[in-house]
Amino acid sequence: MLKTILLLSVLFLSLLNTSGQTIADKIMFVVDSIPVIDDPQQGDEIQQTDVADITIIKNKDTLNRLGYAQFDGVTFVFTKEYRNRADSLRQIPSTKQMERKNGVWLFHNNPYSGPFIDYYYSGKKQGDGAFINGLVNGRRTMYYQNGKIEAEKYYKDGIENGLAKEYYEDGTLRQKGIFADGKEEGIWESYFPNGKVKLLSNYFKGELFDTATRYYSTGRIKEKVFIKKGKVEPDPNLVRINQLMKKSNESNKEGDIKAAIKYCSKALELDSSFADAYFSRGTIKLNDFQFDDAIADLDKALFYEPYMATALANRAFARIRKYQFANSRTLSKNRDVTVLAAADKVPVPAGEQEKICADLQKAVFLGNKTKMIIEALSDYCQGRTATN
Protein backbone atom coordinates (compact mmCIF):
# COMPACT_ATOMS: atom_id res chain seq x y z
CA MET A 1 0.00 0.00 0.00
CA LEU A 2 1.39 3.37 -1.01
CA LYS A 3 1.44 5.97 1.68
CA THR A 4 0.00 9.23 0.38
CA ILE A 5 1.71 12.32 1.74
CA LEU A 6 0.38 15.86 1.64
CA LEU A 7 3.05 18.44 0.90
CA LEU A 8 3.83 20.99 3.59
CA SER A 9 2.42 18.64 6.19
CA VAL A 10 3.55 15.05 6.62
CA LEU A 11 6.27 14.92 3.97
CA PHE A 12 7.93 18.21 4.79
CA LEU A 13 7.72 17.67 8.53
CA SER A 14 9.28 14.23 8.12
CA LEU A 15 12.10 15.81 6.13
CA LEU A 16 12.71 18.23 8.97
CA ASN A 17 12.97 15.37 11.43
CA THR A 18 15.40 13.35 9.33
CA SER A 19 17.61 16.31 8.42
CA GLY A 20 18.12 17.74 11.87
CA GLN A 21 16.05 20.82 11.07
CA THR A 22 13.47 22.05 13.56
CA ILE A 23 10.03 23.54 13.21
CA ALA A 24 11.50 26.87 14.36
CA ASP A 25 13.90 26.90 11.39
CA LYS A 26 12.87 29.02 8.43
CA ILE A 27 12.97 26.49 5.63
CA MET A 28 12.21 26.92 1.93
CA PHE A 29 11.01 23.87 0.01
CA VAL A 30 11.66 23.68 -3.72
CA VAL A 31 9.93 20.95 -5.71
CA ASP A 32 11.26 20.26 -9.21
CA SER A 33 13.05 23.65 -9.24
CA ILE A 34 9.89 25.60 -8.28
CA PRO A 35 9.70 27.17 -4.78
CA VAL A 36 6.61 26.19 -2.81
CA ILE A 37 5.07 29.53 -1.83
CA ASP A 38 1.46 28.62 -1.03
CA ASP A 39 -0.07 25.59 0.66
CA PRO A 40 -0.97 22.95 -1.94
CA GLN A 41 -4.64 22.59 -2.81
CA GLN A 42 -6.57 19.49 -1.81
CA GLY A 43 -5.70 16.65 -4.17
CA ASP A 44 -2.29 18.03 -5.16
CA GLU A 45 -0.57 15.07 -3.57
CA ILE A 46 2.79 13.37 -3.73
CA GLN A 47 3.61 9.81 -2.77
CA GLN A 48 6.88 8.54 -1.40
CA THR A 49 7.37 6.58 -4.61
CA ASP A 50 7.09 9.82 -6.65
CA VAL A 51 10.31 11.20 -5.13
CA ALA A 52 13.59 10.56 -6.95
CA ASP A 53 15.97 12.40 -4.63
CA ILE A 54 16.17 15.08 -1.95
CA THR A 55 18.96 17.59 -1.34
CA ILE A 56 19.13 19.68 1.84
CA ILE A 57 21.31 22.80 1.95
CA LYS A 58 22.09 24.63 5.20
CA ASN A 59 25.46 26.19 4.40
CA LYS A 60 25.06 29.97 4.68
CA ASP A 61 27.43 30.78 1.80
CA THR A 62 25.61 28.39 -0.51
CA LEU A 63 22.22 29.72 0.56
CA ASN A 64 23.39 33.26 -0.16
CA ARG A 65 24.74 32.26 -3.58
CA LEU A 66 21.43 30.57 -4.47
CA GLY A 67 19.40 33.60 -3.40
CA TYR A 68 18.00 32.07 -0.21
CA ALA A 69 20.03 34.04 2.34
CA GLN A 70 16.90 34.85 4.36
CA PHE A 71 16.30 31.15 5.07
CA ASP A 72 17.97 28.74 7.51
CA GLY A 73 17.90 26.03 4.89
CA VAL A 74 16.51 24.89 1.56
CA THR A 75 15.18 21.43 0.81
CA PHE A 76 15.20 20.51 -2.87
CA VAL A 77 12.79 17.70 -3.76
CA PHE A 78 13.00 16.19 -7.24
CA THR A 79 10.38 13.79 -8.55
CA LYS A 80 10.98 10.85 -10.84
CA GLU A 81 8.74 12.49 -13.42
CA TYR A 82 11.01 15.54 -13.44
CA ARG A 83 14.21 13.50 -13.64
CA ASN A 84 12.80 11.64 -16.66
CA ARG A 85 11.55 14.82 -18.32
CA ALA A 86 13.31 15.96 -21.51
CA ASP A 87 15.47 19.07 -21.16
CA SER A 88 13.36 20.81 -23.80
CA LEU A 89 10.27 20.40 -21.59
CA ARG A 90 12.13 21.56 -18.48
CA GLN A 91 12.85 24.84 -20.25
CA ILE A 92 9.14 25.60 -20.68
CA PRO A 93 8.01 27.77 -17.74
CA SER A 94 5.10 27.12 -15.40
CA THR A 95 2.55 29.70 -14.29
CA LYS A 96 3.84 28.91 -10.78
CA GLN A 97 7.01 30.73 -11.84
CA MET A 98 5.06 33.72 -13.13
CA GLU A 99 3.26 36.67 -11.62
CA ARG A 100 -0.13 37.93 -12.74
CA LYS A 101 -0.71 41.69 -12.73
CA ASN A 102 -3.87 43.33 -14.05
CA GLY A 103 -4.78 40.12 -15.86
CA VAL A 104 -1.40 39.86 -17.61
CA TRP A 105 1.04 37.01 -16.88
CA LEU A 106 4.62 38.19 -16.33
CA PHE A 107 7.75 36.06 -16.53
CA HIS A 108 10.92 37.77 -15.32
CA ASN A 109 8.85 40.97 -15.04
CA ASN A 110 7.84 40.94 -18.73
CA PRO A 111 4.58 39.85 -20.41
CA TYR A 112 5.24 36.28 -21.45
CA SER A 113 4.73 34.90 -24.94
CA GLY A 114 5.13 31.20 -25.56
CA PRO A 115 4.02 27.83 -24.22
CA PHE A 116 3.61 26.98 -20.54
CA ILE A 117 3.20 23.70 -18.67
CA ASP A 118 2.00 23.35 -15.08
CA TYR A 119 2.72 20.26 -12.98
CA TYR A 120 1.31 18.68 -9.86
CA TYR A 121 3.76 18.34 -6.98
CA SER A 122 3.96 14.66 -7.94
CA GLY A 123 5.63 15.79 -11.18
CA LYS A 124 2.67 14.81 -13.34
CA LYS A 125 1.29 17.30 -15.84
CA GLN A 126 -1.50 19.50 -14.49
CA GLY A 127 -2.15 21.80 -17.42
CA ASP A 128 -0.74 23.43 -20.54
CA GLY A 129 -1.40 26.19 -23.03
CA ALA A 130 0.19 29.28 -24.54
CA PHE A 131 0.43 33.01 -23.87
CA ILE A 132 0.71 35.91 -26.30
CA ASN A 133 1.84 39.11 -24.59
CA GLY A 134 0.83 37.67 -21.22
CA LEU A 135 -2.67 36.62 -22.28
CA VAL A 136 -3.89 33.07 -22.84
CA ASN A 137 -4.53 32.31 -26.49
CA GLY A 138 -5.68 29.10 -28.12
CA ARG A 139 -6.43 25.89 -26.28
CA ARG A 140 -5.80 25.55 -22.55
CA THR A 141 -6.01 22.05 -21.10
CA MET A 142 -6.20 20.81 -17.50
CA TYR A 143 -5.39 17.22 -16.53
CA TYR A 144 -6.18 14.84 -13.70
CA GLN A 145 -3.28 13.14 -11.96
CA ASN A 146 -4.10 9.96 -13.90
CA GLY A 147 -3.31 11.79 -17.15
CA LYS A 148 -6.92 12.10 -18.34
CA ILE A 149 -8.16 15.50 -19.50
CA GLU A 150 -10.15 17.35 -16.83
CA ALA A 151 -11.11 20.41 -18.87
CA GLU A 152 -10.29 22.14 -22.13
CA LYS A 153 -11.17 25.67 -23.22
CA TYR A 154 -10.24 28.01 -26.04
CA TYR A 155 -9.18 31.60 -25.48
CA LYS A 156 -8.62 34.76 -27.46
CA ASP A 157 -6.54 37.43 -25.74
CA GLY A 158 -7.30 35.96 -22.31
CA ILE A 159 -11.05 35.67 -22.87
CA GLU A 160 -12.91 32.38 -23.29
CA ASN A 161 -14.00 31.92 -26.89
CA GLY A 162 -15.16 28.70 -28.50
CA LEU A 163 -15.99 25.20 -27.36
CA ALA A 164 -15.44 24.33 -23.69
CA LYS A 165 -15.52 20.79 -22.30
CA GLU A 166 -15.17 19.19 -18.87
CA TYR A 167 -14.65 15.50 -18.15
CA TYR A 168 -14.98 13.02 -15.32
CA GLU A 169 -11.79 11.40 -14.06
CA ASP A 170 -12.34 8.33 -16.25
CA GLY A 171 -12.50 10.47 -19.40
CA THR A 172 -16.30 10.52 -19.72
CA LEU A 173 -17.72 13.85 -20.92
CA ARG A 174 -19.15 15.90 -18.04
CA GLN A 175 -20.15 19.18 -19.69
CA LYS A 176 -19.88 21.05 -22.97
CA GLY A 177 -20.89 24.43 -24.32
CA ILE A 178 -19.77 27.46 -26.29
CA PHE A 179 -18.27 30.72 -25.03
CA ALA A 180 -18.50 33.92 -27.07
CA ASP A 181 -16.42 36.80 -25.71
CA GLY A 182 -16.33 35.20 -22.27
CA LYS A 183 -20.08 34.54 -22.03
CA GLU A 184 -22.07 31.33 -22.44
CA GLU A 185 -23.87 31.15 -25.76
CA GLY A 186 -26.38 28.68 -27.17
CA ILE A 187 -27.07 25.21 -25.81
CA TRP A 188 -25.07 23.96 -22.82
CA GLU A 189 -25.28 20.35 -21.71
CA SER A 190 -24.00 18.54 -18.64
CA TYR A 191 -23.98 14.75 -18.37
CA PHE A 192 -24.09 11.93 -15.88
CA PRO A 193 -21.23 9.40 -15.97
CA ASN A 194 -23.53 6.99 -17.84
CA GLY A 195 -23.74 9.48 -20.72
CA LYS A 196 -27.32 10.60 -20.03
CA VAL A 197 -28.05 14.33 -20.10
CA LYS A 198 -28.15 15.86 -16.62
CA LEU A 199 -28.95 19.48 -17.47
CA LEU A 200 -29.89 21.14 -20.74
CA SER A 201 -29.77 24.95 -20.73
CA ASN A 202 -30.10 27.72 -23.29
CA TYR A 203 -27.97 30.87 -23.06
CA PHE A 204 -27.90 34.20 -24.84
CA LYS A 205 -24.96 36.48 -24.05
CA GLY A 206 -24.34 34.73 -20.74
CA GLU A 207 -27.95 34.82 -19.57
CA LEU A 208 -30.35 31.89 -19.32
CA PHE A 209 -33.30 32.12 -21.67
CA ASP A 210 -36.19 30.03 -22.97
CA THR A 211 -36.00 26.79 -20.92
CA ALA A 212 -33.69 24.78 -18.69
CA THR A 213 -34.39 21.10 -18.16
CA ARG A 214 -32.92 18.90 -15.43
CA TYR A 215 -33.00 15.11 -15.75
CA TYR A 216 -32.52 12.00 -13.68
CA SER A 217 -29.77 9.67 -14.86
CA THR A 218 -32.49 7.33 -16.13
CA GLY A 219 -33.49 9.96 -18.71
CA ARG A 220 -36.71 10.93 -16.90
CA ILE A 221 -37.31 14.68 -16.58
CA LYS A 222 -36.79 15.93 -13.04
CA GLU A 223 -37.58 19.60 -13.52
CA LYS A 224 -38.25 22.04 -16.34
CA VAL A 225 -38.13 25.77 -15.73
CA PHE A 226 -39.07 28.58 -18.06
CA ILE A 227 -37.21 31.86 -18.43
CA LYS A 228 -39.30 34.83 -19.50
CA LYS A 229 -37.97 38.38 -19.60
CA GLY A 230 -35.02 37.37 -17.45
CA LYS A 231 -37.16 35.79 -14.73
CA VAL A 232 -37.18 32.08 -13.93
CA GLU A 233 -40.62 30.53 -13.62
CA PRO A 234 -40.57 27.26 -11.64
CA ASP A 235 -41.84 23.98 -12.98
CA PRO A 236 -45.62 24.04 -12.34
CA ASN A 237 -45.52 20.33 -11.55
CA LEU A 238 -43.18 20.96 -8.61
CA VAL A 239 -44.74 24.06 -7.04
CA ARG A 240 -46.47 22.20 -4.19
CA ILE A 241 -43.52 19.85 -3.63
CA ASN A 242 -41.10 22.78 -3.47
CA GLN A 243 -43.35 24.53 -0.96
CA LEU A 244 -43.29 21.45 1.27
CA MET A 245 -39.52 21.08 0.94
CA LYS A 246 -39.09 24.74 1.88
CA LYS A 247 -41.23 24.22 4.99
CA SER A 248 -39.17 21.15 5.87
CA ASN A 249 -35.96 23.13 5.60
CA GLU A 250 -37.36 25.95 7.74
CA SER A 251 -38.59 23.51 10.40
CA ASN A 252 -35.22 21.78 10.46
CA LYS A 253 -33.44 25.11 11.00
CA GLU A 254 -35.80 25.85 13.88
CA GLY A 255 -35.00 22.49 15.44
CA ASP A 256 -38.44 20.99 14.85
CA ILE A 257 -37.23 17.62 13.55
CA LYS A 258 -40.65 15.95 13.56
CA ALA A 259 -42.17 18.69 11.40
CA ALA A 260 -39.18 18.68 9.05
CA ILE A 261 -39.57 14.94 8.50
CA LYS A 262 -43.35 15.28 8.14
CA TYR A 263 -43.07 17.82 5.30
CA CYS A 264 -40.61 15.59 3.42
CA SER A 265 -43.05 12.70 3.79
CA LYS A 266 -45.90 14.85 2.46
CA ALA A 267 -43.78 15.75 -0.57
CA LEU A 268 -43.23 12.04 -1.20
CA GLU A 269 -46.99 11.47 -1.07
CA LEU A 270 -47.20 13.74 -4.13
CA ASP A 271 -44.25 12.09 -5.91
CA SER A 272 -42.94 8.86 -4.43
CA SER A 273 -39.90 8.96 -6.73
CA PHE A 274 -38.73 12.47 -5.76
CA ALA A 275 -35.14 11.66 -4.81
CA ASP A 276 -34.45 15.04 -3.18
CA ALA A 277 -37.13 14.44 -0.55
CA TYR A 278 -35.64 11.07 0.41
CA PHE A 279 -32.23 12.74 0.60
CA SER A 280 -33.47 15.58 2.80
CA ARG A 281 -35.39 13.26 5.11
CA GLY A 282 -32.43 10.91 5.36
CA THR A 283 -30.05 13.77 6.15
CA ILE A 284 -32.37 15.08 8.88
CA LYS A 285 -32.46 11.61 10.43
CA LEU A 286 -28.67 11.32 10.14
CA ASN A 287 -28.25 14.54 12.12
CA ASP A 288 -30.81 13.25 14.65
CA PHE A 289 -28.78 10.04 15.24
CA GLN A 290 -31.43 7.87 13.52
CA PHE A 291 -28.73 6.13 11.54
CA ASP A 292 -30.55 3.03 10.27
CA ASP A 293 -33.58 5.06 9.19
CA ALA A 294 -31.26 7.59 7.55
CA ILE A 295 -29.55 4.84 5.56
CA ALA A 296 -32.94 3.51 4.44
CA ASP A 297 -34.00 6.93 3.12
CA LEU A 298 -30.65 7.54 1.44
CA ASP A 299 -30.94 4.10 -0.17
CA LYS A 300 -34.23 5.26 -1.70
CA ALA A 301 -32.72 8.55 -2.87
CA LEU A 302 -29.94 6.64 -4.61
CA PHE A 303 -32.38 4.13 -6.06
CA TYR A 304 -34.03 6.97 -7.98
CA GLU A 305 -30.77 8.88 -8.60
CA PRO A 306 -27.63 6.72 -8.33
CA TYR A 307 -25.35 9.67 -9.09
CA MET A 308 -26.44 11.96 -6.23
CA ALA A 309 -23.02 12.71 -4.72
CA THR A 310 -24.40 14.26 -1.52
CA ALA A 311 -26.57 11.21 -0.84
CA LEU A 312 -23.60 8.90 -1.37
CA ALA A 313 -21.50 10.91 1.07
CA ASN A 314 -24.23 11.11 3.70
CA ARG A 315 -24.97 7.40 3.47
CA ALA A 316 -21.30 6.69 4.09
CA PHE A 317 -21.28 9.01 7.10
CA ALA A 318 -24.48 7.48 8.45
CA ARG A 319 -22.70 4.12 8.51
CA ILE A 320 -19.57 5.63 10.07
CA ARG A 321 -21.54 7.52 12.73
CA LYS A 322 -23.54 4.39 13.52
CA TYR A 323 -20.36 2.74 14.79
CA GLN A 324 -18.85 5.90 16.26
CA PHE A 325 -21.91 6.38 18.48
CA ALA A 326 -22.59 2.69 19.11
CA ASN A 327 -21.18 2.84 22.65
CA SER A 328 -21.46 6.57 23.23
CA ARG A 329 -22.05 8.05 26.64
CA THR A 330 -24.22 11.05 27.47
CA LEU A 331 -22.23 14.18 28.33
CA SER A 332 -25.23 16.40 29.03
CA LYS A 333 -28.96 16.29 28.57
CA ASN A 334 -31.97 18.55 28.90
CA ARG A 335 -35.47 18.61 27.47
CA ASP A 336 -34.32 19.83 24.06
CA VAL A 337 -30.72 18.71 23.59
CA THR A 338 -28.71 15.59 24.32
CA VAL A 339 -24.93 15.78 23.89
CA LEU A 340 -23.18 12.47 23.28
CA ALA A 341 -19.50 11.56 23.29
CA ALA A 342 -18.43 9.55 20.25
CA ALA A 343 -15.29 7.65 19.43
CA ASP A 344 -13.15 9.25 16.72
CA LYS A 345 -11.99 6.45 14.45
CA VAL A 346 -13.62 3.12 15.24
CA PRO A 347 -13.42 -0.43 13.87
CA VAL A 348 -16.05 -1.10 11.20
CA PRO A 349 -17.06 -4.58 9.97
CA ALA A 350 -15.45 -5.42 6.62
CA GLY A 351 -18.74 -5.54 4.74
CA GLU A 352 -19.81 -2.15 6.06
CA GLN A 353 -16.38 -0.68 5.38
CA GLU A 354 -16.61 -1.81 1.77
CA LYS A 355 -19.94 0.00 1.40
CA ILE A 356 -18.58 3.13 3.08
CA CYS A 357 -15.56 3.27 0.80
CA ALA A 358 -17.57 2.60 -2.35
CA ASP A 359 -19.88 5.53 -1.51
CA LEU A 360 -17.06 7.92 -0.59
CA GLN A 361 -15.02 7.06 -3.68
CA LYS A 362 -18.02 7.49 -5.97
CA ALA A 363 -18.85 10.83 -4.33
CA VAL A 364 -15.29 12.03 -4.99
CA PHE A 365 -15.48 10.79 -8.58
CA LEU A 366 -18.65 12.85 -9.03
CA GLY A 367 -16.83 15.95 -7.77
CA ASN A 368 -17.60 16.05 -4.03
CA LYS A 369 -14.09 16.51 -2.60
CA THR A 370 -14.80 18.20 0.70
CA LYS A 371 -12.25 17.98 3.49
CA MET A 372 -14.54 15.72 5.54
CA ILE A 373 -14.82 13.18 2.72
CA ILE A 374 -11.08 13.17 1.99
CA GLU A 375 -10.33 12.64 5.69
CA ALA A 376 -12.86 9.79 5.90
CA LEU A 377 -11.28 8.15 2.86
CA SER A 378 -7.90 8.41 4.54
CA ASP A 379 -9.23 6.94 7.81
CA TYR A 380 -11.27 4.06 6.41
CA CYS A 381 -10.29 3.39 2.80
CA GLN A 382 -6.50 3.52 2.40
CA GLY A 383 -5.39 1.10 -0.30
CA ARG A 384 -8.88 0.39 -1.61
CA THR A 385 -9.48 0.75 -5.35
CA ALA A 386 -11.85 3.53 -6.39
CA THR A 387 -15.15 2.56 -7.98
CA ASN A 388 -17.64 4.55 -10.01
N, C-alpha and C positions, 0 to 999 in steps of 0.2 A: 504494500500500500504506500503510495506516494504521500509524503507529508506536505500539504500546501502551506505556504508561508506568506503572510501579508507583509509587504515592504513597509519599512519604517516602524514596524512593530516587532514581530517575533524574529524575523531574519536579522534585522539591523541590531536589535538588542543582543542576539546571540553572538553577533560579530564583535560587539563591544566586550562581551564576557571572555571570548577566546583570544582577544588581542591585547588584553590588559587595559583597555580604555574603560572609562567610567561614564555613568550617566551625566555627571557634571561636566565632562569634556565637551567642547564645542566641535562636533564632528560633521564634516561634509561627506555625503555619500554620492558617488558618481557611478551611474549604471550605463554601461556601453558608451562611455565618453560624454554622457549627458548628466549634468548635476541635477539631483533630485531637490527641487525647490518646494513643491507643494506635496501634501499627503496624497498618495495614490487613491483614485476612485475605487469604489467597490467593484470587484471583479478583475481589477488590474493586478493579477497575482503572479507570483513566481514560485516555482518549486525547486527544491534542492537539486533535482536532476537537471534543471535549466542552467545552473551556474557552471561555467567552465573554470574560472579561476578568480581569486580575490587578492588584491594587493593593498596593503595598509601602509600609509606613509605618515610618520610623525616627526621626521627630521625638520627642524625649523628652516634651515637653509633651502631644503628641497621644496617645502611648502611655499616659501616666499618666491622661489623661482617659478613655481607652477601657478602663482597668482592666488594662493590660498593662505596668505600670511595671517589672516584674521581667525583662522581655525587652529585647533589643537591637533587635528589630524584629518586625513582624507582616506576614505575607504573606496577603492575602485573595484567594482563588481563587473565582470565580463561574462556574458551568457554564451552558451554554445552556439546559439543562432548568430550572434555577432561575430564570433571567431570564424564561423563558416561562411560569413557574408563576403561577397566579392568586394574588392577595394573600390570599384566604380560605384557600388551601392552605398558604401560607407561615406563617400564624398557628398552624397545628396543630403541636404540638411533636413531636419525635422522642425515642425512648428514649435516643439519644446525648446529649440535653440533660438527662437525668434521672439520678437516683441510686437504686440499689436497696438498701434496708436491711431485713434480716429478711424478705425476700420481698415487700416493699411498695415500689412505685415512687413516688419523690418528685420533684416538680417545684417548684422554688423552696422546697424544704424541707417541702413539704406533700404528703400522699397525693393523687395526681392522679386526677381523674375526667374522662373525655372521650375523644375520639378521639386516636390518634397515627398518624404515618406516618414510617417509616424510609426512608432513601435510600442508594443506593450513592454512592461518591465521584464517580461519573460524573454524578450528578444523577437517575438513574433510580430508580424506586420499588423498594424492597427488601422492604417489608412494611407491614402496617397492621392496626389492630384498635382496641380500646377498653378503657379502665380504669374501674373503679368503686372508689373509695377505694383506689387504688393496686394493685388486683388485676385481672388480665385477665378480661374477661367477654365472652361471645359468640364470634364467629368471629375468628380471627387467621390472616392469610394472608401467606405469604412468596412472593416473586417472583424469577425469574431475571432477568438483565440484559436478556434479549430481550423481557421483558414477560409471559412465560408464568408460570402459577402453579407454584411449586415444592412448596408444602405448604399445607394448610389444616387447622386444628383448631378445636374448640369448647371453650370454658372456662366454668367456673362458679366464681367467687371464686378465680381463679388456678389452678384444678385442671382437668386435661383431662377433659371430659365430652362424649360424643357421637362422631359420625363423624369419623375422621381420614383424610386422603388425602395421598399424595405422588405427584409426577409427574416424568417425565423432562423434559429441556429442550425437547423438541418438543411437550409437552402430553400425551403418552401416560401413562396411569395406571401408576404404579409400585407402589403399595401402598395398601391400605385396611383399616380395622378400626374397632372401637368401643372407646372408653374409658368406664369407669364409675368415678367417684371416683378418677381418675388411674391406673387399672389396666386392662390389656387384658382384654377380655371377649368371649367368643364366637369366631366364626370370623374369622381374619385371613388375608388373601391378599396375596402379592406377585407381580408380573408381569414377564415379559420385555417388551422393546420391541415384540415382534410380537403382544402381547396374550395369549400363552399363560401359564398359571399357573406360577410359579416355586416358590412355597412356600405350602402350605396348612397352617395351624396352628389348634389349638383352645386357647382360654384360659378359665380360671375364676379370677376375682379376681387376675389378673396372673400366674398360674402355668400352664404348659403342662399339658394333660391329654389323655387319650385317644390321639390320633395326630397326627403331623406328617409331611407328605409333601412331598418335594422332587422337582422334575421337571426334565427337559431341556426346552429351548425347542421341541423337536419334539412335546412332549406325553407322551413316554415317561417312566415313573417312574424316578427316579434312586435314591431312598432313601425308605424308610418306617420311621419309628421309633414305638415304642409307649411310652406313659407310664403307669406303674402305681404307685400310691402315691407319687407324686412322683419316681420314678426312671425314667430314660430307658433303655429296652431297645433296643439297636441292631438294625438290619435284619438278620435271620438270613441273608439272601442275600449280605450284604456282610461277614460276620464274617471269613472267611479273607482276603478282599481287604484289609480294613482292617488285619489283622495284618501282611500283607506290606508295606503302605504305611508302617506304623509302623516296621518293621524298616529299610525304605529310608531313612526320615528319620533314624533313629538312626545308621545307617551313614554317611550323608552328614555328620552332625555330627561323627562320629569321623574324617572325612577318607578313609573307604574308599569312593571313588567307584565302583569296579567293583562292589562289593557293593550299593551304593545303586541303581545302574542295574539290576542283576540282579533285585532284589526288585520293582522296577517292572515289569520284563518278565514276571516270574512272575505278577503281578497281572493283566497283560494276557492271559496265557494262560487265565485264568479268565473274563475278560470283555474281549473285544477292542475293545469300544466304551466302556470306562471312561475318560472324558475326563481325569479327575484324574490317572490314572497317566501318560498321555502328557504332561500338563502338568508333573508332577514330574520325569519323566525328561528332558524337554526343558530344564527349568530347571537340573537338575544338569549337563547337558552344556553349557549356556550358561556356567555358572560355571567349567567345566573347559576353556573356550576351544574347544569342539567346535561351532563356530557353525553350520555347515551341517546337522549332525545335530540340533542343537537346534531349528533352524527346521523340519526335517522332522517332529519330534515335536510341536512346537507347532501345525504345520499340522493334524496328526491330532486334537489336542485340540480345535481350533476347528472341525474338520469335524463332530465329534460335539456340540460346544456352541459355536456361533458367538458367543454373548454372554458368554464367559468373559473378563472384563476383564483379569485377571492374565496370561492367556495372550496376549492382544493386546499388552499392554505388553511382555512378555518377548520376544515375536517381533520387535517393533520394535527392542528393545535388542540382540537377537542380530544383527540386520542392521547396526545402528550399530557394535557392537563388532567385527564382521567387518572393517569398513573401518578402524576405529581401530587394530586390531592387525595389519593387513595387512603393514605394514613395521616391526613392532616389533623392538626389540633387547633382548637378555637383560641384565638388570641384575645378577642373582645367580641361582645355581642350586646345589641340592644334591640328594640322593637323593629327597627328599620334596617340595620346593617349588622352583618356577621363578618368578622375578619378572620380568615384562616391562614395558617402557616403551611406553606407547601415546600416540598423538597425541590431542589434546583434541577439537577440532572438525575433521572431515576432509571432503573432497569425497566425495559419494556420487552414483553414477549416477542420472539422472533417474527411471528406472523403479523403482529400489530406494527412492529418496526418496519417491516416490508411495506405495509400499507402507508405508513407515515412518510417514508422516503419517496415512494412513488408519487404521492400527492405533492410533496414539497418540490421534487424535481420537475414535475409537470408544470407547477405554478411558475417556477423560475423560467422554464422553457417558454411559457406564454408571456413572460415579461415582468412578472412580479418578483422583484429582486430586493425587497426590503431587508433592512438589517436583521430584523427578527427571523425572517425565513433563512437567511444565509447562516445565522448563528445556529438555528435548529438543524440545518443540514450538517453543519460542522459537528454538532453534539451527537447526532443520532445516525448520520448516514455516510460517514467517512468510508471511502473505498467502494461504495455501491454505485453501480452503473446507472446513469440517468435514463429515464424512460419518457416517452411522449405519446 
